[in-house]
């Protein structure tokens, strides 16, 4: 047991994709960085649709070349109104070629991404890894004191809290969380299918939520099926053959015969947002900073923008001789993340509410909005660019 370890510029607590990316990005700036997180196999077969700016970040960090072969390009996004209501929205297709891109991004299994991130982190001499967890986090005037499960003590001028929904870092900083239960759940699983997906991601809008089929390499897709919690639990309880039949029916057989692969997960959905993104020498990233339903591929992509922003802001501060955990530096991070996260949450919440609404005028507005998106090119192209990343965002 070490009673005192050298002080770090930054300690990142939490080793999921957002935490690992933050640690790698911070170390790449030259900051004395420690990552405090247990090494463990990724627990399930979930996937992430990484959009263009996230791919660019992972390229710069020398992560993407390690996992690119495990990903499928996303070239077309197809939205289909499958509500069966009297007033339905027209089908809308978003093509990456329309905004001059070969693809919007790539879909990859999280476990493949994690292997690449872990490999890159292990190579970085300036990044110290502690295969442990934080048992105590105490923000002080000039540093944050951290005690690990093995009894080690760490000191950092800044803590990056990437420790998830039940964030101990957030609690230590005294940051409150606003939470709203959506009374929906997401069932996730992967499928093999007989027809090629042609790099088209298809999202069916049902009265209970969206069901999206996202390409994976080969004739495979990942499925995120959002519905009421009761219906999601029913689907979860089905055998593989029954769930395969249900998925094929929901997809309207656009992928041909469907076979559900082993492994599925069920997640209750909520919207969570902290009252601050940084305080008392702690900056939040990933699900410590925001939780939203899996609509529009925003969750981890926002987490990677968190990681990029804190690395950019803290790295510049250290280079200029500033304290990276000072209130002025944390205010810059707060400013960088507030508008991005808030705007995404509002857009996703409105989209979800409009889909669930039985109120006829709301259905009419939704149908009109989709018709405008589908028929008016400049608006559609603006929506595609903003969906990839907020074009107005500036970090400094």
FENWO-V78342 format. One record per residue. RES is the residue in three letters. PHI is phi in radians with two decimals (NA if undefined). D_LAST is the distance of its C-alpha to the last C-alpha in Angstrom with 1 decimal. Layout:
res=RES phi=PHI d_last=D_LAST
res=RES phi=PHI d_last=D_LAST
//
This chain:
res=UNK phi=NA d_last=39.9
res=UNK phi=-1.78 d_last=37.3
res=UNK phi=-1.35 d_last=36.9
res=UNK phi=-2.57 d_last=33.9
res=UNK phi=-1.96 d_last=31.4
res=UNK phi=-0.97 d_last=28.9
res=UNK phi=-1.26 d_last=25.6
res=UNK phi=-1.94 d_last=22.6
res=UNK phi=-1.15 d_last=18.9
res=UNK phi=-2.46 d_last=18.6
res=UNK phi=-2.04 d_last=21.4
res=UNK phi=-1.66 d_last=20.9
res=UNK phi=-1.88 d_last=23.8
res=UNK phi=2.06 d_last=25.1
res=UNK phi=-2.06 d_last=26.0
res=UNK phi=-1.36 d_last=25.7
res=UNK phi=-1.01 d_last=23.8
res=UNK phi=-1.19 d_last=20.4
res=UNK phi=-1.15 d_last=21.1
res=UNK phi=-1.09 d_last=22.3
res=UNK phi=-1.10 d_last=19.4
res=UNK phi=-1.07 d_last=16.9
res=UNK phi=-1.10 d_last=19.3
res=UNK phi=-1.13 d_last=19.6
res=UNK phi=-1.14 d_last=15.9
res=UNK phi=-1.16 d_last=15.3
res=UNK phi=-1.09 d_last=18.5
res=UNK phi=-1.14 d_last=17.5
res=UNK phi=-1.41 d_last=14.8
res=UNK phi=1.70 d_last=17.8
res=UNK phi=-1.15 d_last=17.2
res=UNK phi=-1.22 d_last=20.6
res=UNK phi=-2.14 d_last=20.7
res=UNK phi=-2.14 d_last=23.6
res=UNK phi=-2.00 d_last=24.4
res=UNK phi=-1.91 d_last=26.9
res=UNK phi=-2.90 d_last=28.6
res=UNK phi=-1.30 d_last=32.1
res=UNK phi=-1.41 d_last=32.9
res=UNK phi=-2.69 d_last=34.8
res=UNK phi=-1.05 d_last=35.8
res=UNK phi=-1.09 d_last=33.8
res=UNK phi=-1.33 d_last=36.1
res=UNK phi=-2.59 d_last=36.6
res=UNK phi=-1.81 d_last=36.6
res=UNK phi=-1.11 d_last=33.7
res=UNK phi=-2.14 d_last=31.6
res=UNK phi=-2.34 d_last=28.1
res=UNK phi=-1.51 d_last=27.3
res=UNK phi=-1.47 d_last=24.2
res=UNK phi=-1.47 d_last=22.6
res=UNK phi=-0.80 d_last=21.3
res=UNK phi=-1.07 d_last=17.6
res=UNK phi=-1.19 d_last=18.9
res=UNK phi=-1.09 d_last=21.4
res=UNK phi=-1.03 d_last=18.9
res=UNK phi=-1.09 d_last=17.0
res=UNK phi=-1.16 d_last=20.4
res=UNK phi=-1.12 d_last=21.5
res=UNK phi=-1.07 d_last=18.8
res=UNK phi=-1.52 d_last=19.7
res=UNK phi=1.10 d_last=23.4
res=UNK phi=-1.79 d_last=24.5
res=UNK phi=-1.05 d_last=25.4
res=UNK phi=-1.02 d_last=28.3
res=UNK phi=-1.37 d_last=30.0
res=UNK phi=-2.29 d_last=30.4
res=UNK phi=-0.95 d_last=30.3
res=UNK phi=-1.20 d_last=34.2
res=UNK phi=-1.68 d_last=34.2
res=UNK phi=-2.03 d_last=32.2
res=UNK phi=-2.01 d_last=33.4
res=UNK phi=-1.20 d_last=31.7
res=UNK phi=-1.94 d_last=31.0
res=UNK phi=-1.84 d_last=32.1
res=UNK phi=-2.39 d_last=33.4
res=UNK phi=-1.97 d_last=32.7
res=UNK phi=-2.04 d_last=35.8
res=UNK phi=-1.93 d_last=36.1
res=UNK phi=-2.17 d_last=39.7
res=UNK phi=-1.35 d_last=41.0
res=UNK phi=-2.06 d_last=43.6
res=UNK phi=-1.40 d_last=44.2
res=UNK phi=1.24 d_last=47.7
res=UNK phi=-1.42 d_last=47.3
res=UNK phi=-1.10 d_last=49.1
res=UNK phi=-1.85 d_last=45.9
res=UNK phi=-2.12 d_last=43.8
res=UNK phi=-1.40 d_last=40.8
res=UNK phi=-1.25 d_last=41.2
res=UNK phi=-1.17 d_last=39.9
res=UNK phi=-2.16 d_last=36.5
res=UNK phi=-2.06 d_last=35.4
res=UNK phi=-1.92 d_last=32.0
res=UNK phi=-1.95 d_last=32.2
res=UNK phi=-1.09 d_last=29.4
res=UNK phi=-1.11 d_last=31.4
res=UNK phi=-1.15 d_last=31.0
res=UNK phi=-1.97 d_last=27.3
res=UNK phi=1.32 d_last=28.0
res=UNK phi=-2.04 d_last=27.3
res=UNK phi=-1.22 d_last=29.8
res=UNK phi=-2.73 d_last=28.7
res=UNK phi=-1.25 d_last=26.3
res=UNK phi=3.00 d_last=25.9
res=UNK phi=-2.43 d_last=28.3
res=UNK phi=-1.78 d_last=30.2
res=UNK phi=-2.49 d_last=30.8
res=UNK phi=-1.20 d_last=32.5
res=UNK phi=-1.02 d_last=30.2
res=UNK phi=-1.13 d_last=32.6
res=UNK phi=-1.20 d_last=32.2
res=UNK phi=-1.10 d_last=28.4
res=UNK phi=-1.13 d_last=28.8
res=UNK phi=-1.04 d_last=31.2
res=UNK phi=-1.14 d_last=28.7
res=UNK phi=-1.12 d_last=25.9
res=UNK phi=-1.10 d_last=28.4
res=UNK phi=-1.06 d_last=29.7
res=UNK phi=-1.16 d_last=26.3
res=UNK phi=-1.06 d_last=25.4
res=UNK phi=-1.18 d_last=28.9
res=UNK phi=-1.42 d_last=28.4
res=UNK phi=-1.54 d_last=25.4
res=UNK phi=-1.13 d_last=26.9
res=UNK phi=-1.44 d_last=23.8
res=UNK phi=-1.85 d_last=23.9
res=UNK phi=-1.68 d_last=26.7
res=UNK phi=-1.89 d_last=28.3
res=UNK phi=-1.98 d_last=30.3
res=UNK phi=-1.44 d_last=32.6
res=UNK phi=-2.80 d_last=32.9
res=UNK phi=-2.34 d_last=31.5
res=UNK phi=-1.46 d_last=30.3
res=UNK phi=-1.81 d_last=33.1
res=UNK phi=-2.64 d_last=31.5
res=UNK phi=-2.27 d_last=27.9
res=UNK phi=-2.27 d_last=27.8
res=UNK phi=-1.20 d_last=24.7
res=UNK phi=-2.03 d_last=25.8
res=UNK phi=-1.14 d_last=24.5
res=UNK phi=-1.92 d_last=23.1
res=UNK phi=-2.59 d_last=23.1
res=UNK phi=-1.98 d_last=24.0
res=UNK phi=-1.67 d_last=27.5
res=UNK phi=-2.25 d_last=28.4
res=UNK phi=-1.99 d_last=32.0
res=UNK phi=-1.71 d_last=32.9
res=UNK phi=-1.09 d_last=36.0
res=UNK phi=-1.52 d_last=37.7
res=UNK phi=1.63 d_last=37.2
res=UNK phi=-1.21 d_last=34.5
res=UNK phi=-2.04 d_last=32.1
res=UNK phi=-2.11 d_last=28.5
res=UNK phi=-2.26 d_last=26.0
res=UNK phi=-2.50 d_last=22.2
res=UNK phi=-1.32 d_last=19.5
res=UNK phi=-2.47 d_last=17.6
res=UNK phi=-1.92 d_last=19.3
res=UNK phi=-1.76 d_last=17.9
res=UNK phi=-1.51 d_last=20.6
res=UNK phi=-2.09 d_last=21.6
res=UNK phi=-1.75 d_last=25.1
res=UNK phi=1.40 d_last=25.9
res=UNK phi=-1.08 d_last=27.4
res=UNK phi=-1.73 d_last=29.3
res=UNK phi=-1.05 d_last=26.4
res=UNK phi=-1.23 d_last=27.7
res=UNK phi=-1.10 d_last=24.2
res=UNK phi=-1.07 d_last=23.5
res=UNK phi=-1.11 d_last=26.9
res=UNK phi=-1.09 d_last=26.4
res=UNK phi=-1.42 d_last=23.3
res=UNK phi=1.26 d_last=25.5
res=UNK phi=-1.63 d_last=23.4
res=UNK phi=-1.42 d_last=25.8
res=UNK phi=-2.16 d_last=26.0
res=UNK phi=-1.75 d_last=27.2
res=UNK phi=-2.29 d_last=29.5
res=UNK phi=-2.34 d_last=31.8
res=UNK phi=-1.31 d_last=34.4
res=UNK phi=-1.60 d_last=34.9
res=UNK phi=1.00 d_last=38.5
res=UNK phi=-2.28 d_last=37.8
res=UNK phi=-2.37 d_last=37.6
res=UNK phi=-1.98 d_last=36.5
res=UNK phi=-1.72 d_last=39.0
res=UNK phi=-2.09 d_last=37.6
res=UNK phi=-2.86 d_last=39.8
res=UNK phi=-1.99 d_last=40.2
res=UNK phi=-2.31 d_last=43.0
res=UNK phi=-1.82 d_last=45.0
res=UNK phi=-2.54 d_last=46.4
res=UNK phi=-1.49 d_last=49.0
res=UNK phi=-1.82 d_last=47.3
res=UNK phi=-1.18 d_last=44.2
res=UNK phi=-1.46 d_last=40.9
res=UNK phi=0.98 d_last=40.0
res=UNK phi=1.04 d_last=36.3
res=UNK phi=-1.86 d_last=36.4
res=UNK phi=-1.66 d_last=34.9
res=UNK phi=-2.02 d_last=37.1
res=UNK phi=-2.00 d_last=36.2
res=UNK phi=-1.61 d_last=39.3
res=UNK phi=-1.64 d_last=38.8
res=UNK phi=-1.88 d_last=41.5
res=UNK phi=-1.11 d_last=42.5
res=UNK phi=-1.84 d_last=41.1
res=UNK phi=2.47 d_last=37.8
res=UNK phi=-1.43 d_last=36.6
res=UNK phi=-2.21 d_last=38.1
res=UNK phi=-2.06 d_last=36.2
res=UNK phi=-1.94 d_last=37.6
res=UNK phi=-1.98 d_last=34.9
res=UNK phi=-1.01 d_last=36.0
res=UNK phi=-2.14 d_last=36.3
res=UNK phi=-0.99 d_last=37.9
res=UNK phi=1.34 d_last=41.5
res=UNK phi=-1.54 d_last=43.3
res=UNK phi=-2.43 d_last=41.2
res=UNK phi=-2.46 d_last=38.8
res=UNK phi=-1.67 d_last=36.9
res=UNK phi=-2.14 d_last=37.8
res=UNK phi=-2.10 d_last=35.9
res=UNK phi=-2.00 d_last=38.5
res=UNK phi=-1.71 d_last=37.4
res=UNK phi=-2.72 d_last=40.3
res=UNK phi=-1.06 d_last=41.8
res=UNK phi=-1.03 d_last=42.0
res=UNK phi=-1.12 d_last=45.8
res=UNK phi=-1.18 d_last=45.7
res=UNK phi=-1.10 d_last=43.1
res=UNK phi=-1.16 d_last=45.3
res=UNK phi=-1.11 d_last=48.3
res=UNK phi=-1.08 d_last=46.7
res=UNK phi=-1.07 d_last=45.6
res=UNK phi=-1.41 d_last=49.2
res=UNK phi=-1.22 d_last=50.6
res=UNK phi=-1.24 d_last=52.0
res=UNK phi=-1.04 d_last=50.4
res=UNK phi=-1.14 d_last=52.9
res=UNK phi=-1.18 d_last=52.5
res=UNK phi=-1.20 d_last=48.7
res=UNK phi=-1.05 d_last=49.0
res=UNK phi=-1.13 d_last=51.2
res=UNK phi=-1.13 d_last=49.0
res=UNK phi=-1.16 d_last=45.9
res=UNK phi=-1.14 d_last=48.0
res=UNK phi=-1.13 d_last=49.2
res=UNK phi=-1.11 d_last=45.7
res=UNK phi=-1.42 d_last=44.6
res=UNK phi=0.98 d_last=47.7
res=UNK phi=1.05 d_last=48.6
res=UNK phi=-1.16 d_last=46.1
res=UNK phi=-1.82 d_last=45.7
res=UNK phi=1.33 d_last=49.4
res=UNK phi=-1.20 d_last=50.7
res=UNK phi=-2.06 d_last=48.2
res=UNK phi=-2.25 d_last=48.5
res=UNK phi=-1.30 d_last=46.3
res=UNK phi=-1.44 d_last=45.1
res=UNK phi=-1.11 d_last=45.4
res=UNK phi=1.69 d_last=42.8
res=UNK phi=-2.58 d_last=41.3
res=UNK phi=-2.40 d_last=39.1
res=UNK phi=-2.24 d_last=39.0
res=UNK phi=-2.28 d_last=36.0
res=UNK phi=-1.18 d_last=36.1
res=UNK phi=-1.84 d_last=33.3
res=UNK phi=-2.69 d_last=31.2
res=UNK phi=-1.98 d_last=28.0
res=UNK phi=-2.28 d_last=26.0
res=UNK phi=-2.54 d_last=22.9
res=UNK phi=-1.32 d_last=21.9
res=UNK phi=-1.22 d_last=21.6
res=UNK phi=-2.48 d_last=18.3
res=UNK phi=-1.71 d_last=16.0
res=UNK phi=-2.80 d_last=15.7
res=UNK phi=-3.00 d_last=18.1
res=UNK phi=0.88 d_last=20.2
res=UNK phi=1.16 d_last=18.2
res=UNK phi=-2.18 d_last=18.3
res=UNK phi=-1.99 d_last=15.7
res=UNK phi=-1.73 d_last=17.4
res=UNK phi=-2.37 d_last=17.3
res=UNK phi=1.15 d_last=20.0
res=UNK phi=-1.27 d_last=23.1
res=UNK phi=-1.19 d_last=22.3
res=UNK phi=-1.86 d_last=19.7
res=UNK phi=-2.94 d_last=21.5
res=UNK phi=-2.30 d_last=25.0
res=UNK phi=-2.49 d_last=26.2
res=UNK phi=-1.19 d_last=29.3
res=UNK phi=-1.36 d_last=29.3
res=UNK phi=-2.15 d_last=29.0
res=UNK phi=1.35 d_last=26.9
res=UNK phi=0.95 d_last=25.7
res=UNK phi=-1.78 d_last=22.6
res=UNK phi=-0.93 d_last=23.0
res=UNK phi=-1.22 d_last=22.1
res=UNK phi=-1.07 d_last=19.8
res=UNK phi=-1.17 d_last=17.6
res=UNK phi=-1.08 d_last=18.1
res=UNK phi=-1.25 d_last=16.9
res=UNK phi=-1.19 d_last=13.7
res=UNK phi=-0.96 d_last=13.4
res=UNK phi=-1.08 d_last=14.2
res=UNK phi=-1.10 d_last=11.7
res=UNK phi=-1.19 d_last=8.7
res=UNK phi=-1.18 d_last=10.2
res=UNK phi=-1.16 d_last=11.1
res=UNK phi=-1.13 d_last=7.8
res=UNK phi=-1.23 d_last=6.4
res=UNK phi=-1.18 d_last=9.9
res=UNK phi=-1.08 d_last=10.8
res=UNK phi=-1.12 d_last=8.5
res=UNK phi=-1.08 d_last=9.8
res=UNK phi=-1.10 d_last=13.2
res=UNK phi=-1.08 d_last=13.2
res=UNK phi=-1.60 d_last=12.7
res=UNK phi=1.43 d_last=15.4
res=UNK phi=-1.53 d_last=13.8
res=UNK phi=-1.42 d_last=15.3
res=UNK phi=-1.17 d_last=13.2
res=UNK phi=-1.76 d_last=15.4
res=UNK phi=-1.22 d_last=15.1
res=UNK phi=-0.99 d_last=14.7
res=UNK phi=-1.15 d_last=11.7
res=UNK phi=-1.21 d_last=9.7
res=UNK phi=-1.11 d_last=11.5
res=UNK phi=-1.11 d_last=10.7
res=UNK phi=-1.13 d_last=7.0
res=UNK phi=-1.16 d_last=8.6
res=UNK phi=-0.99 d_last=11.3
res=UNK phi=-1.14 d_last=9.4
res=UNK phi=-1.15 d_last=7.9
res=UNK phi=-1.64 d_last=11.5
res=UNK phi=-1.01 d_last=13.8
res=UNK phi=-1.17 d_last=14.2
res=UNK phi=-1.04 d_last=14.5
res=UNK phi=-1.14 d_last=17.0
res=UNK phi=-1.09 d_last=18.9
res=UNK phi=-1.13 d_last=19.4
res=UNK phi=-1.15 d_last=20.7
res=UNK phi=-1.11 d_last=22.9
res=UNK phi=-1.10 d_last=24.4
res=UNK phi=-1.09 d_last=25.2
res=UNK phi=-1.20 d_last=26.7
res=UNK phi=-1.11 d_last=28.7
res=UNK phi=-1.11 d_last=30.1
res=UNK phi=-1.07 d_last=31.1
res=UNK phi=-1.19 d_last=32.8
res=UNK phi=-1.10 d_last=34.6
res=UNK phi=-1.14 d_last=35.8
res=UNK phi=-1.24 d_last=37.3
res=UNK phi=-1.48 d_last=39.1
res=UNK phi=-1.18 d_last=40.3
res=UNK phi=-1.62 d_last=44.1
res=UNK phi=-1.26 d_last=43.8
res=UNK phi=-0.99 d_last=45.0
res=UNK phi=-1.07 d_last=42.8
res=UNK phi=-1.17 d_last=39.7
res=UNK phi=-1.08 d_last=41.1
res=UNK phi=-1.15 d_last=41.8
res=UNK phi=-1.11 d_last=38.2
res=UNK phi=-1.10 d_last=36.9
res=UNK phi=-1.08 d_last=39.5
res=UNK phi=-1.15 d_last=38.6
res=UNK phi=-1.11 d_last=34.9
res=UNK phi=-1.16 d_last=35.7
res=UNK phi=-1.09 d_last=38.1
res=UNK phi=-1.13 d_last=35.6
res=UNK phi=-1.08 d_last=33.1
res=UNK phi=-1.23 d_last=35.9
res=UNK phi=-1.78 d_last=37.4
res=UNK phi=-1.98 d_last=34.6
res=UNK phi=-0.95 d_last=32.8
res=UNK phi=-1.01 d_last=29.8
res=UNK phi=-1.20 d_last=29.0
res=UNK phi=-1.10 d_last=29.7
res=UNK phi=-1.17 d_last=27.3
res=UNK phi=-1.10 d_last=24.5
res=UNK phi=-1.08 d_last=25.2
res=UNK phi=-1.14 d_last=25.1
res=UNK phi=-1.15 d_last=21.8
res=UNK phi=-1.22 d_last=20.2
res=UNK phi=-1.16 d_last=22.2
res=UNK phi=-1.25 d_last=20.5
res=UNK phi=-3.04 d_last=16.9
res=UNK phi=-1.12 d_last=15.4
res=UNK phi=-1.24 d_last=15.0
res=UNK phi=-1.53 d_last=13.0
res=UNK phi=-1.20 d_last=10.1
res=UNK phi=-2.32 d_last=6.6
res=UNK phi=-1.92 d_last=3.8
res=UNK phi=-2.84 d_last=0.0
//
